[in-house]
């Protein structure tokens, strides 16, 4: 009888997940395992529409835990990038300060310290292929929603519409769903990254490709950082990070649609660094400036019976390695709440949101405290980071 009760909250309910990133797709998988009627509405035209970004590491008590719960561990083990969880740290002269790429340690999925990396595109494909056919509705960018009695009417940019009994926003911090849940706005962290993608680094910037050496590379000097990660297709993603005033992107005078302008700016900004880093900038033809915003860690709102949020749409925070992991953990918690022992959907969503916000507040505080060390490190913080890596390594 308990199993019957757990299914009843979603019985005859149509669930719409807005956003087909790792969080939304994971939630769809978990709910389908419980027999729910789910559609994922994704703005991309198809799964090959764009590069998904660099690799992402999954953690023992979050991402990997969810992969296991979703019955996808074998598929994950067949797709992850062995050895890509290692780090290499260099200074502005490209001298190696710390190097894990020479260590020969076997991957151990039973260890809480093992954080295997997987290409974001591969993770997305793995999750999509685990879903029932036609679960993902492509080319569906949400424009607005309206509530008719207890049914949400979703209207998309392509002119189509759909109905749903429950809507879950998994569409990032620019979420179109979030305003229907809360009016709490994002704040600026003080840091901005300039992201670049390089499709053929082995030929376009070979010295930099060798310096990365298929690891997570971080180059640091007082006041600025460059990080680079391999992609599963052999490409590189890099991030040039520093502290900038709010609205700097608009006020900088740099046209980020013109790669030559961005290249000139970065070469000047990183003046005095080893020219090997300039080859990284030169090989990039597409730069994206990303101010690092966050939602207040003390945010709160009253739960509703037919709408909620997961991932960055709920609790955006500066990069800390927890984003995808937290979104997937949100998905697990929400799926369990929606099919758990609650008297109604509002109670189930309220329980999930309380748990989600409590966890996000802790992680968000840690991310905010470390943002300066990442984007504008001091000599002391650089030495401290090296010590931390060495401690973990030993």
N, C-alpha and C positions, 0 to 999 in steps of 0.2 A: 504493500500500500504506500510505503514511503516513496518508491520510485514513481508511482502514479502521481503522487502529490507534487513531486519535483518537476514533472513534465507539464502540469496543468497551467502554470503561469504563462507559458508560451504557446499553449495549445490554440490553434487557429489564429495565431498572431503572425503578421508579416513584419520582418525586421529589415530595416535598411541601414547599412553601414556606409557612411560617406567617407571615401578615401581608401585606396587600395595599397597602402604601405604595409610594413610588417605587422603593426598593431591591428589594423582592420582585417587583414587577411587571416591572421592568427585567430582573431575572434570569430570570424566566419567558420573556420575549420572546427574550432571547439564547439560552437553552437550546432553545427551540422552533425557532429558526433552525438549530440544529444537530441537530434531529430527536429531541430528548429528550421523554419522557413526563412532563409536568409538571402539577400542580394547585396553585393558590394558595388557601389557606384563610383567609378574612377574616371578622373578627368583625362588621363592619357588616352590617345586614340587606340593603342594596343600595347602589349607588353614590351614591344621593341621600340616604342616611340622615343625613348631618351635613355641616356646612360644613367644608371641608378646611383652612381657615386662609388666611393671606395669601399674597402672592406669594413666589416663590423664584427666586434668580438662579442660572443655570448658568454654569460656568466653562470656559474654553477647554481646559484640560488635564485636566478631569475630567468634569463633567456633559455638556458639549457633545461631548466626545470619545466618550462612551458613546452619546449620541443618534445620532451619526454611525455608530458601529459597529452600532447596532441598526436602521439603515436608516430612521430616523424624522426626519431633519433637515427634509425638506420639510413634514412634518406639524407639527413644532415651529415652523417659520417662519410657518406659517399660524395658529398659536395663541398665540404669545408677545405680551406687552404692550409694544409699541414705546414707548420713552421712559420706561418705569417704572423703569429702572435708575439714574435720576438721584437725587441726594441734596439734601436741604434741611436745614440745621441752624439751630436757633434757641436763644435763651437762655430763662430762666424768664419773662421779660417778653414773650416771643413776638417779640423782635427778630431779624431774619434775620442770621445770622453767615456763612452760606455758602449759595449758591443755584445749583444746576446746571439748574434747570427752565427758565431763559431761554436756555440755550445750544442752538444748533441744529446738532447734530452727527449725521451719518448713522450708522445702525447698521452695524457692520462685523463680520460673523461670522468674518472672517479675522484679526482682531486678538486678541492674547492678553489685552488689557485690556478687551475688550467682554464684559459679563456680562448678557446679556438676561434679563429677568424673565418669569415665567409664573405664572399662578394655579395653586395647588396642585391644585385640582379639575380644571383643564384638563389639567395634566400627567398626573394620574391617568387621566382619560378617554382621553387620547391613547395611553397605554400599554395600557389595557384593550382598546381597540379594535384594537390591533395583535396581540392574542392570538387563538388559536383559540377557537371558540365553547365556552362552558362551562368554560373554564380556571379562572376564579375561582368558587369555591364560597362563596357568601355565607352569612351567619348561622352562621358556623362558628368560634366562640370556643373555642380549645383549653383543656381542663381539665387533662389529664395524658396521659402517654405511657408505654408499656412496650415492652420489647424481647423479642420472641418469636423465639428463634434469631437470625436476622439481619434480621428484619422488625420495623419499628416499627408498633405499633398505637396510633393516635391517637384519643382520645376527646374529644368536643366537648360543650359546655354544653347544646346542643339535643338531646342524647341520641343523636346519630349517631356513627359510628366510621368510620375509614378506615385502610388499610394503606399503608405506603411503605417502600421500600428505603433511601432517603436523605431526611433531614429537614434543612431549612435554616431557621433562626430569623431572621425579618426582622420581628419583632413588638415592637420598641422596647425601652427599658431595663427595662420591667416584664416582659420576655420570659418566657414559660412554657417556652421551649426552653432558654434559657441554663443553668438548673440542671443539665441533663443533659450540659452541656459543661464547665462550670467552677463552682466555688463562690466565686469572687472577687466580692465585694459592692461596691455603689456607695458613694461618699463624697460628702459635701456640700461644695459649692464656697464657701459663705458668702453666696451671692446668691440672692434669690428674685424672681421676676417675678409680677405680677398681670396676667393676660391678659384682654382684653375684646373682644367682637365687636359691631359696630354695623351693622345691615342697611341703614339708610337715612340715612347721615350727611348727605347733601345737604339733607335737610329736618329732621333731628333735631339736628344740630350743624353748621349751615352755615358758621359762621366757622372751625371746626376743619377742616372739609372743604376749604375754600379755602386754609387754611394748609398742609395736606398737599399740595394741588395735584398729585395723582396721582404723587407721588414717595415716596421713602423719607424720612420725617421723623424727626429725632432732636432732642429738646429736653433740654438738659443744664444742671444747676446742681451746685454742689459737694454730693456725697453722694447724689444721686438723678437718675434719668433717666426720660424718657417717649419711647418710640419708637412710630411709627404707620406702617402700610403699607396701601395700597389692596388690595382684593380684586378679582378679575376680574368679580364680579357687581355692582360698584359700592359694596360695603360697605367697612368699615375694620376692621382688626385693630390693637389697640394693646397695649403692654407697659409697665407701670409697674415699674421695676426699682430695687432698692436692696440693700444688705447687711443681712441679718437673721440672728439667731441660728438655729441648727439647731432644727427643730421649732417655729419661730415660728408657722407656720400654725395648729397645734393650740393653742398657748399664747396667741395674740393676743387671744382673746375675740371675734374677728370671725366672724360666721356668713356664710361666702361664698356661701351659698344665698339670702341676702337682699340684694338689690342696694342697698337703701337704706342698710344698715349699711356695705357696702363703699364706697358713695359718700361717706358721712360720714367714714369713716376716711381715704380718699384726699384729700378736701378739706382735712382737718386736717393730713395728712402733707405735702401740697404747699402749705401755707399760705405766702402771700407770692408765689406764682406768679400769672401773668396768669389771670383768671377764664375765659378762653377754654378753658383745659385742663379746667376743672370741667364745661364743657358736654360734653366728651368722656366724662367719668365718668357724667354724668347720663343721657346717651343710651344707655348700656350697661345691659342687663337681665340679662346673664349673665357673671359674673366667674369666672375659674379661677386659683387660686394655683398657681404652679409653682416649687418649690424646684429650683435648678439643681444637679443631681448629676452625677457623672462616675465612670467606671471608672478605676482606677489606671493610669497610663501605662506602668508596668512589668509589667502583668499578663501571665501566661503560663499555658499548659496544654498537655497532651499531646493531639495530634490523634487523632481517631477516624476510622474508615473510613466511617461512615454518618450523620454529623451535624456541622453547623457553623453559624456565625452570620455575619450581615452587618449593617451599619448600626449604629444605636444599641444593638441587642441585643448587639453585639460590643464596641463602643468608645464608649459614651456620653461626650460632652464638653459643656462649656458652649457656648452659641450663639456661633458665629464666622463664620457664612456658609458653612461647609463641610459641614454635616450631610447634606443631600440629595446634594450632589456626591460626598461620600465614600461614601455608601451605594451610589450608582450605580456608582462606580469599583470598589467591592467586588464588585458583581454582575458587572462585566466581567471582573475578575481571576479570580473563582471559576469563571465559565463557561469561561474559557480553560484553567484548571487541570484542570477535570473532563473536558475533551475534548482535553487535551494529551498530551505524550509521557511520561507517568508509568506505572510498572509496575503500580500498583494505586490504588484510591480513597484509601487512607490517605495514600499519598505525595502524591497530588494535593491533598488537603485540607490536609496539613501545609505544602506549599509555598505554597498560598494564604494560610493563616493567618499564616505568618511574614511574608509581604509585607504583609498587612493590618495586623498589629499594629505593624510597623515604621513604616508610614505614619501610623497613628493616634497613635503615641507622639509624633511630631513635631508633628502638628496639635493634639493634646491639650495639649501643653506650651505652645504658643502661646496656646491658648484660655484656659488657666488663668492665664497671665501677664497677659492683657488683661481678665480678668473684673472686676477692681476699677475699671479705667478706664471700663468700660461701666456697671457697677451703682452705683458710688460715686465718680464722677470728681472730681478736684481741679481747681482753676483752671489749674494747669500742664498737666494731661492734656487738658483741653478745648482749650486753646490749641494744644497739640501736634497734636490731631486735626484742627483747622481747617487747620493748616499742611500736614498730610499730604494732606488733600483738595485743597488748592490746588496742591500739588506734582503730584498725579496729574492734576488738571485741566489744568495747563499742559504 
